[in-house]
């Protein structure tokens, strides 16, 4: 249970990143299909998830080693 509490910022970042990736696809996405990431909604969401997790992981408290 303690491990899950430490990962809450990463999980929140994951959710926000996925939503952000989809919004990016809807608003800025490439309609011609020549852009490999933004022309496909699945790839945009995947990149959003990855970036959201990494940014959320910055706020995760790390265990102190003795």
PyMOL Python script that loads the backbone (N, CA, C, O; Angstrom):
from pymol import cmd

cmd.read_pdbstr("""\
ATOM      1  N   UNK A   1       0.818  -1.202   0.000  1.00  0.00           N
ATOM      2  CA  UNK A   1       0.000   0.000   0.000  1.00  0.00           C
ATOM      3  C   UNK A   1       0.856   1.258   0.000  1.00  0.00           C
ATOM      4  O   UNK A   1       0.509   2.256  -0.631  1.00  0.00           O
ATOM      5  N   UNK A   2       1.976   1.202   0.712  1.00  0.00           N
ATOM      6  CA  UNK A   2       2.852   2.366   0.768  1.00  0.00           C
ATOM      7  C   UNK A   2       3.464   2.671  -0.601  1.00  0.00           C
ATOM      8  O   UNK A   2       3.691   3.831  -0.945  1.00  0.00           O
ATOM      9  N   UNK A   3       3.726   1.615  -1.377  1.00  0.00           N
ATOM     10  CA  UNK A   3       4.309   1.801  -2.697  1.00  0.00           C
ATOM     11  C   UNK A   3       3.331   2.514  -3.638  1.00  0.00           C
ATOM     12  O   UNK A   3       3.746   3.318  -4.473  1.00  0.00           O
ATOM     13  N   UNK A   4       2.041   2.221  -3.504  1.00  0.00           N
ATOM     14  CA  UNK A   4       1.026   2.869  -4.337  1.00  0.00           C
ATOM     15  C   UNK A   4       0.921   4.348  -3.994  1.00  0.00           C
ATOM     16  O   UNK A   4       0.776   5.179  -4.891  1.00  0.00           O
ATOM     17  N   UNK A   5       0.992   4.690  -2.715  1.00  0.00           N
ATOM     18  CA  UNK A   5       0.911   6.090  -2.303  1.00  0.00           C
ATOM     19  C   UNK A   5       2.076   6.903  -2.854  1.00  0.00           C
ATOM     20  O   UNK A   5       1.918   8.082  -3.169  1.00  0.00           O
ATOM     21  N   UNK A   6       3.239   6.280  -2.969  1.00  0.00           N
ATOM     22  CA  UNK A   6       4.395   6.992  -3.510  1.00  0.00           C
ATOM     23  C   UNK A   6       4.267   7.227  -5.006  1.00  0.00           C
ATOM     24  O   UNK A   6       4.882   8.151  -5.538  1.00  0.00           O
ATOM     25  N   UNK A   7       3.485   6.411  -5.689  1.00  0.00           N
ATOM     26  CA  UNK A   7       3.335   6.498  -7.146  1.00  0.00           C
ATOM     27  C   UNK A   7       2.158   7.360  -7.590  1.00  0.00           C
ATOM     28  O   UNK A   7       1.918   7.480  -8.792  1.00  0.00           O
ATOM     29  N   UNK A   8       1.431   7.954  -6.681  1.00  0.00           N
ATOM     30  CA  UNK A   8       0.256   8.753  -7.047  1.00  0.00           C
ATOM     31  C   UNK A   8       0.610   9.894  -8.010  1.00  0.00           C
ATOM     32  O   UNK A   8      -0.126  10.092  -8.976  1.00  0.00           O
ATOM     33  N   UNK A   9       1.695  10.655  -7.804  1.00  0.00           N
ATOM     34  CA  UNK A   9       2.016  11.701  -8.786  1.00  0.00           C
ATOM     35  C   UNK A   9       2.279  11.144 -10.187  1.00  0.00           C
ATOM     36  O   UNK A   9       1.911  11.773 -11.180  1.00  0.00           O
ATOM     37  N   UNK A  10       2.903   9.988 -10.275  1.00  0.00           N
ATOM     38  CA  UNK A  10       3.161   9.375 -11.584  1.00  0.00           C
ATOM     39  C   UNK A  10       1.861   8.935 -12.245  1.00  0.00           C
ATOM     40  O   UNK A  10       1.697   9.087 -13.456  1.00  0.00           O
ATOM     41  N   UNK A  11       0.945   8.396 -11.463  1.00  0.00           N
ATOM     42  CA  UNK A  11      -0.335   7.946 -12.007  1.00  0.00           C
ATOM     43  C   UNK A  11      -1.167   9.137 -12.473  1.00  0.00           C
ATOM     44  O   UNK A  11      -1.799   9.079 -13.528  1.00  0.00           O
ATOM     45  N   UNK A  12      -1.170  10.205 -11.698  1.00  0.00           N
ATOM     46  CA  UNK A  12      -1.889  11.421 -12.107  1.00  0.00           C
ATOM     47  C   UNK A  12      -1.273  11.995 -13.370  1.00  0.00           C
ATOM     48  O   UNK A  12      -1.994  12.422 -14.272  1.00  0.00           O
ATOM     49  N   UNK A  13       0.059  12.011 -13.445  1.00  0.00           N
ATOM     50  CA  UNK A  13       0.736  12.481 -14.646  1.00  0.00           C
ATOM     51  C   UNK A  13       0.405  11.622 -15.852  1.00  0.00           C
ATOM     52  O   UNK A  13       0.271  12.135 -16.963  1.00  0.00           O
ATOM     53  N   UNK A  14       0.273  10.322 -15.643  1.00  0.00           N
ATOM     54  CA  UNK A  14      -0.084   9.394 -16.713  1.00  0.00           C
ATOM     55  C   UNK A  14      -1.472   9.721 -17.269  1.00  0.00           C
ATOM     56  O   UNK A  14      -1.666   9.762 -18.484  1.00  0.00           O
ATOM     57  N   UNK A  15      -2.419   9.949 -16.386  1.00  0.00           N
ATOM     58  CA  UNK A  15      -3.788  10.255 -16.808  1.00  0.00           C
ATOM     59  C   UNK A  15      -3.850  11.600 -17.532  1.00  0.00           C
ATOM     60  O   UNK A  15      -4.452  11.710 -18.601  1.00  0.00           O
ATOM     61  N   UNK A  16      -3.231  12.613 -16.949  1.00  0.00           N
ATOM     62  CA  UNK A  16      -3.245  13.939 -17.564  1.00  0.00           C
ATOM     63  C   UNK A  16      -2.511  13.919 -18.902  1.00  0.00           C
ATOM     64  O   UNK A  16      -2.936  14.570 -19.857  1.00  0.00           O
ATOM     65  N   UNK A  17      -1.409  13.170 -18.971  1.00  0.00           N
ATOM     66  CA  UNK A  17      -0.660  13.073 -20.220  1.00  0.00           C
ATOM     67  C   UNK A  17      -1.457  12.409 -21.329  1.00  0.00           C
ATOM     68  O   UNK A  17      -1.406  12.845 -22.479  1.00  0.00           O
ATOM     69  N   UNK A  18      -2.193  11.358 -20.994  1.00  0.00           N
ATOM     70  CA  UNK A  18      -3.026  10.692 -21.996  1.00  0.00           C
ATOM     71  C   UNK A  18      -4.123  11.598 -22.520  1.00  0.00           C
ATOM     72  O   UNK A  18      -4.380  11.650 -23.723  1.00  0.00           O
ATOM     73  N   UNK A  19      -4.761  12.308 -21.615  1.00  0.00           N
ATOM     74  CA  UNK A  19      -5.801  13.261 -22.028  1.00  0.00           C
ATOM     75  C   UNK A  19      -5.186  14.380 -22.861  1.00  0.00           C
ATOM     76  O   UNK A  19      -5.748  14.795 -23.875  1.00  0.00           O
ATOM     77  N   UNK A  20      -4.028  14.863 -22.422  1.00  0.00           N
ATOM     78  CA  UNK A  20      -3.346  15.920 -23.167  1.00  0.00           C
ATOM     79  C   UNK A  20      -2.924  15.473 -24.558  1.00  0.00           C
ATOM     80  O   UNK A  20      -3.019  16.245 -25.512  1.00  0.00           O
ATOM     81  N   UNK A  21      -2.456  14.230 -24.685  1.00  0.00           N
ATOM     82  CA  UNK A  21      -2.086  13.705 -25.995  1.00  0.00           C
ATOM     83  C   UNK A  21      -3.273  13.637 -26.939  1.00  0.00           C
ATOM     84  O   UNK A  21      -3.145  13.933 -28.127  1.00  0.00           O
ATOM     85  N   UNK A  22      -4.424  13.249 -26.415  1.00  0.00           N
ATOM     86  CA  UNK A  22      -5.615  13.182 -27.262  1.00  0.00           C
ATOM     87  C   UNK A  22      -6.096  14.580 -27.648  1.00  0.00           C
ATOM     88  O   UNK A  22      -6.501  14.806 -28.788  1.00  0.00           O
ATOM     89  N   UNK A  23      -6.051  15.507 -26.711  1.00  0.00           N
ATOM     90  CA  UNK A  23      -6.432  16.888 -27.030  1.00  0.00           C
ATOM     91  C   UNK A  23      -5.477  17.483 -28.059  1.00  0.00           C
ATOM     92  O   UNK A  23      -5.898  18.224 -28.947  1.00  0.00           O
ATOM     93  N   UNK A  24      -4.194  17.158 -27.941  1.00  0.00           N
ATOM     94  CA  UNK A  24      -3.211  17.616 -28.928  1.00  0.00           C
ATOM     95  C   UNK A  24      -3.549  17.063 -30.306  1.00  0.00           C
ATOM     96  O   UNK A  24      -3.457  17.778 -31.303  1.00  0.00           O
ATOM     97  N   UNK A  25      -3.938  15.800 -30.365  1.00  0.00           N
ATOM     98  CA  UNK A  25      -4.332  15.194 -31.634  1.00  0.00           C
ATOM     99  C   UNK A  25      -5.541  15.914 -32.232  1.00  0.00           C
ATOM    100  O   UNK A  25      -5.575  16.182 -33.433  1.00  0.00           O
ATOM    101  N   UNK A  26      -6.531  16.226 -31.395  1.00  0.00           N
ATOM    102  CA  UNK A  26      -7.749  16.869 -31.895  1.00  0.00           C
ATOM    103  C   UNK A  26      -7.512  18.293 -32.371  1.00  0.00           C
ATOM    104  O   UNK A  26      -8.067  18.714 -33.386  1.00  0.00           O
ATOM    105  N   UNK A  27      -6.686  19.037 -31.637  1.00  0.00           N
ATOM    106  CA  UNK A  27      -6.542  20.457 -31.957  1.00  0.00           C
ATOM    107  C   UNK A  27      -5.420  20.745 -32.952  1.00  0.00           C
ATOM    108  O   UNK A  27      -5.580  21.604 -33.819  1.00  0.00           O
ATOM    109  N   UNK A  28      -4.303  20.054 -32.848  1.00  0.00           N
ATOM    110  CA  UNK A  28      -3.139  20.371 -33.672  1.00  0.00           C
ATOM    111  C   UNK A  28      -2.833  19.261 -34.666  1.00  0.00           C
ATOM    112  O   UNK A  28      -2.111  19.494 -35.636  1.00  0.00           O
ATOM    113  N   UNK A  29      -3.352  18.086 -34.457  1.00  0.00           N
ATOM    114  CA  UNK A  29      -3.020  16.908 -35.262  1.00  0.00           C
ATOM    115  C   UNK A  29      -2.932  17.156 -36.756  1.00  0.00           C
ATOM    116  O   UNK A  29      -3.539  18.088 -37.283  1.00  0.00           O
ATOM    117  N   UNK A  30      -2.189  16.333 -37.413  1.00  0.00           N
ATOM    118  CA  UNK A  30      -1.909  16.457 -38.842  1.00  0.00           C
ATOM    119  C   UNK A  30      -3.019  15.772 -39.636  1.00  0.00           C
ATOM    120  O   UNK A  30      -3.244  14.573 -39.467  1.00  0.00           O
ATOM    121  N   UNK A  31      -3.711  16.507 -40.491  1.00  0.00           N
ATOM    122  CA  UNK A  31      -4.819  15.926 -41.253  1.00  0.00           C
ATOM    123  C   UNK A  31      -4.354  15.266 -42.546  1.00  0.00           C
ATOM    124  O   UNK A  31      -5.073  14.435 -43.101  1.00  0.00           O
ATOM    125  N   UNK A  32      -3.166  15.620 -43.036  1.00  0.00           N
ATOM    126  CA  UNK A  32      -2.701  15.047 -44.304  1.00  0.00           C
ATOM    127  C   UNK A  32      -2.160  13.637 -44.141  1.00  0.00           C
ATOM    128  O   UNK A  32      -2.071  12.895 -45.120  1.00  0.00           O
ATOM    129  N   UNK A  33      -1.795  13.250 -42.918  1.00  0.00           N
ATOM    130  CA  UNK A  33      -1.267  11.915 -42.677  1.00  0.00           C
ATOM    131  C   UNK A  33       0.234  11.817 -42.832  1.00  0.00           C
ATOM    132  O   UNK A  33       0.796  10.730 -42.698  1.00  0.00           O
ATOM    133  N   UNK A  34       0.899  12.931 -43.113  1.00  0.00           N
ATOM    134  CA  UNK A  34       2.346  12.893 -43.315  1.00  0.00           C
ATOM    135  C   UNK A  34       3.129  12.979 -42.006  1.00  0.00           C
ATOM    136  O   UNK A  34       4.328  12.703 -41.982  1.00  0.00           O
ATOM    137  N   UNK A  35       2.470  13.353 -40.936  1.00  0.00           N
ATOM    138  CA  UNK A  35       3.122  13.438 -39.624  1.00  0.00           C
ATOM    139  C   UNK A  35       2.913  12.106 -38.907  1.00  0.00           C
ATOM    140  O   UNK A  35       1.771  11.753 -38.614  1.00  0.00           O
ATOM    141  N   UNK A  36       3.965  11.363 -38.618  1.00  0.00           N
ATOM    142  CA  UNK A  36       3.778  10.020 -38.079  1.00  0.00           C
ATOM    143  C   UNK A  36       3.166   9.957 -36.688  1.00  0.00           C
ATOM    144  O   UNK A  36       2.479   8.986 -36.371  1.00  0.00           O
ATOM    145  N   UNK A  37       3.390  10.955 -35.853  1.00  0.00           N
ATOM    146  CA  UNK A  37       2.867  10.895 -34.488  1.00  0.00           C
ATOM    147  C   UNK A  37       1.505  11.564 -34.382  1.00  0.00           C
ATOM    148  O   UNK A  37       0.574  10.986 -33.822  1.00  0.00           O
ATOM    149  N   UNK A  38       1.379  12.764 -34.909  1.00  0.00           N
ATOM    150  CA  UNK A  38       0.144  13.517 -34.701  1.00  0.00           C
ATOM    151  C   UNK A  38      -0.975  13.136 -35.662  1.00  0.00           C
ATOM    152  O   UNK A  38      -2.102  13.595 -35.481  1.00  0.00           O
ATOM    153  N   UNK A  39      -0.710  12.313 -36.677  1.00  0.00           N
ATOM    154  CA  UNK A  39      -1.793  11.903 -37.574  1.00  0.00           C
ATOM    155  C   UNK A  39      -2.557  10.694 -37.032  1.00  0.00           C
ATOM    156  O   UNK A  39      -3.644  10.383 -37.517  1.00  0.00           O
ATOM    157  N   UNK A  40      -1.999  10.016 -36.037  1.00  0.00           N
ATOM    158  CA  UNK A  40      -2.618   8.830 -35.462  1.00  0.00           C
ATOM    159  C   UNK A  40      -2.981   9.124 -34.003  1.00  0.00           C
ATOM    160  O   UNK A  40      -2.095   9.467 -33.219  1.00  0.00           O
ATOM    161  N   UNK A  41      -4.258   8.999 -33.614  1.00  0.00           N
ATOM    162  CA  UNK A  41      -4.627   9.318 -32.229  1.00  0.00           C
ATOM    163  C   UNK A  41      -3.971   8.392 -31.207  1.00  0.00           C
ATOM    164  O   UNK A  41      -3.672   8.823 -30.093  1.00  0.00           O
ATOM    165  N   UNK A  42      -3.739   7.119 -31.569  1.00  0.00           N
ATOM    166  CA  UNK A  42      -3.124   6.179 -30.627  1.00  0.00           C
ATOM    167  C   UNK A  42      -1.684   6.573 -30.310  1.00  0.00           C
ATOM    168  O   UNK A  42      -1.250   6.472 -29.162  1.00  0.00           O
ATOM    169  N   UNK A  43      -0.951   7.016 -31.311  1.00  0.00           N
ATOM    170  CA  UNK A  43       0.436   7.427 -31.071  1.00  0.00           C
ATOM    171  C   UNK A  43       0.502   8.729 -30.278  1.00  0.00           C
ATOM    172  O   UNK A  43       1.380   8.900 -29.433  1.00  0.00           O
ATOM    173  N   UNK A  44      -0.422   9.640 -30.550  1.00  0.00           N
ATOM    174  CA  UNK A  44      -0.456  10.893 -29.782  1.00  0.00           C
ATOM    175  C   UNK A  44      -0.749  10.619 -28.310  1.00  0.00           C
ATOM    176  O   UNK A  44      -0.122  11.208 -27.430  1.00  0.00           O
ATOM    177  N   UNK A  45      -1.693   9.733 -28.046  1.00  0.00           N
ATOM    178  CA  UNK A  45      -2.024   9.390 -26.660  1.00  0.00           C
ATOM    179  C   UNK A  45      -0.848   8.665 -26.012  1.00  0.00           C
ATOM    180  O   UNK A  45      -0.534   8.920 -24.849  1.00  0.00           O
ATOM    181  N   UNK A  46      -0.195   7.767 -26.747  1.00  0.00           N
ATOM    182  CA  UNK A  46       0.955   7.043 -26.205  1.00  0.00           C
ATOM    183  C   UNK A  46       2.077   7.997 -25.811  1.00  0.00           C
ATOM    184  O   UNK A  46       2.643   7.872 -24.725  1.00  0.00           O
ATOM    185  N   UNK A  47       2.399   8.939 -26.677  1.00  0.00           N
ATOM    186  CA  UNK A  47       3.440   9.919 -26.341  1.00  0.00           C
ATOM    187  C   UNK A  47       3.011  10.796 -25.166  1.00  0.00           C
ATOM    188  O   UNK A  47       3.836  11.149 -24.324  1.00  0.00           O
ATOM    189  N   UNK A  48       1.730  11.148 -25.105  1.00  0.00           N
ATOM    190  CA  UNK A  48       1.235  11.910 -23.965  1.00  0.00           C
ATOM    191  C   UNK A  48       1.348  11.131 -22.675  1.00  0.00           C
ATOM    192  O   UNK A  48       1.706  11.694 -21.641  1.00  0.00           O
ATOM    193  N   UNK A  49       1.045   9.824 -22.719  1.00  0.00           N
ATOM    194  CA  UNK A  49       1.170   8.977 -21.533  1.00  0.00           C
ATOM    195  C   UNK A  49       2.622   8.902 -21.052  1.00  0.00           C
ATOM    196  O   UNK A  49       2.896   9.011 -19.857  1.00  0.00           O
ATOM    197  N   UNK A  50       3.534   8.718 -21.987  1.00  0.00           N
ATOM    198  CA  UNK A  50       4.953   8.622 -21.628  1.00  0.00           C
ATOM    199  C   UNK A  50       5.450   9.919 -21.011  1.00  0.00           C
ATOM    200  O   UNK A  50       6.093   9.908 -19.962  1.00  0.00           O
ATOM    201  N   UNK A  51       5.154  11.021 -21.655  1.00  0.00           N
ATOM    202  CA  UNK A  51       5.609  12.313 -21.120  1.00  0.00           C
ATOM    203  C   UNK A  51       4.935  12.643 -19.789  1.00  0.00           C
ATOM    204  O   UNK A  51       5.582  13.170 -18.884  1.00  0.00           O
ATOM    205  N   UNK A  52       3.657  12.341 -19.663  1.00  0.00           N
ATOM    206  CA  UNK A  52       2.956  12.581 -18.407  1.00  0.00           C
ATOM    207  C   UNK A  52       3.528  11.768 -17.266  1.00  0.00           C
ATOM    208  O   UNK A  52       3.670  12.270 -16.151  1.00  0.00           O
ATOM    209  N   UNK A  53       3.857  10.511 -17.540  1.00  0.00           N
ATOM    210  CA  UNK A  53       4.447   9.664 -16.502  1.00  0.00           C
ATOM    211  C   UNK A  53       5.815  10.203 -16.075  1.00  0.00           C
ATOM    212  O   UNK A  53       6.117  10.276 -14.883  1.00  0.00           O
ATOM    213  N   UNK A  54       6.627  10.574 -17.046  1.00  0.00           N
ATOM    214  CA  UNK A  54       7.965  11.072 -16.721  1.00  0.00           C
ATOM    215  C   UNK A  54       7.915  12.373 -15.926  1.00  0.00           C
ATOM    216  O   UNK A  54       8.695  12.559 -14.992  1.00  0.00           O
ATOM    217  N   UNK A  55       7.015  13.260 -16.286  1.00  0.00           N
ATOM    218  CA  UNK A  55       6.887  14.514 -15.541  1.00  0.00           C
ATOM    219  C   UNK A  55       6.322  14.247 -14.150  1.00  0.00           C
ATOM    220  O   UNK A  55       6.771  14.852 -13.176  1.00  0.00           O
ATOM    221  N   UNK A  56       5.343  13.351 -14.043  1.00  0.00           N
ATOM    222  CA  UNK A  56       4.796  13.001 -12.733  1.00  0.00           C
ATOM    223  C   UNK A  56       5.822  12.326 -11.845  1.00  0.00           C
ATOM    224  O   UNK A  56       5.801  12.493 -10.626  1.00  0.00           O
ATOM    225  N   UNK A  57       6.724  11.560 -12.454  1.00  0.00           N
ATOM    226  CA  UNK A  57       7.763  10.865 -11.687  1.00  0.00           C
ATOM    227  C   UNK A  57       8.763  11.842 -11.067  1.00  0.00           C
ATOM    228  O   UNK A  57       9.436  11.507 -10.092  1.00  0.00           O
ATOM    229  N   UNK A  58       8.860  13.028 -11.620  1.00  0.00           N
ATOM    230  CA  UNK A  58       9.743  14.039 -11.031  1.00  0.00           C
ATOM    231  C   UNK A  58       9.284  14.439  -9.630  1.00  0.00           C
ATOM    232  O   UNK A  58      10.098  14.846  -8.801  1.00  0.00           O
ATOM    233  N   UNK A  59       7.985  14.326  -9.365  1.00  0.00           N
ATOM    234  CA  UNK A  59       7.426  14.738  -8.088  1.00  0.00           C
ATOM    235  C   UNK A  59       7.265  13.581  -7.103  1.00  0.00           C
ATOM    236  O   UNK A  59       6.711  13.763  -6.019  1.00  0.00           O
ATOM    237  N   UNK A  60       7.742  12.399  -7.472  1.00  0.00           N
ATOM    238  CA  UNK A  60       7.661  11.231  -6.611  1.00  0.00           C
ATOM    239  C   UNK A  60       8.784  11.269  -5.580  1.00  0.00           C
ATOM    240  O   UNK A  60       9.946  11.492  -5.920  1.00  0.00           O
ATOM    241  N   UNK A  61       8.429  11.054  -4.337  1.00  0.00           N
ATOM    242  CA  UNK A  61       9.446  11.022  -3.291  1.00  0.00           C
ATOM    243  C   UNK A  61      10.220   9.720  -3.367  1.00  0.00           C
ATOM    244  O   UNK A  61       9.640   8.636  -3.425  1.00  0.00           O
ATOM    245  N   UNK A  62      11.515   9.843  -3.365  1.00  0.00           N
ATOM    246  CA  UNK A  62      12.385   8.671  -3.447  1.00  0.00           C
ATOM    247  C   UNK A  62      12.753   8.202  -2.037  1.00  0.00           C
ATOM    248  O   UNK A  62      12.781   8.996  -1.097  1.00  0.00           O
ATOM    249  N   UNK A  63      13.034   6.912  -1.902  1.00  0.00           N
ATOM    250  CA  UNK A  63      13.464   6.370  -0.623  1.00  0.00           C
ATOM    251  C   UNK A  63      14.873   6.837  -0.321  1.00  0.00           C
ATOM    252  O   UNK A  63      15.733   6.857  -1.202  1.00  0.00           O
ATOM    253  N   UNK A  64      15.107   7.209   0.919  1.00  0.00           N
ATOM    254  CA  UNK A  64      16.444   7.599   1.334  1.00  0.00           C
ATOM    255  C   UNK A  64      17.252   6.356   1.673  1.00  0.00           C
ATOM    256  O   UNK A  64      16.794   5.485   2.413  1.00  0.00           O
ATOM    257  N   UNK A  65      18.440   6.285   1.132  1.00  0.00           N
ATOM    258  CA  UNK A  65      19.313   5.149   1.433  1.00  0.00           C
ATOM    259  C   UNK A  65      20.240   5.531   2.565  1.00  0.00           C
ATOM    260  O   UNK A  65      20.756   6.648   2.604  1.00  0.00           O
ATOM    261  N   UNK A  66      20.453   4.607   3.486  1.00  0.00           N
ATOM    262  CA  UNK A  66      21.335   4.868   4.627  1.00  0.00           C
ATOM    263  C   UNK A  66      22.762   4.561   4.289  1.00  0.00           C
ATOM    264  O   UNK A  66      23.645   4.722   5.131  1.00  0.00           O
TER     265      UNK A  66
END
""", "prot")
cmd.dss("prot")
cmd.show_as("cartoon", "prot")
cmd.util.cbc("prot")
cmd.orient("prot")
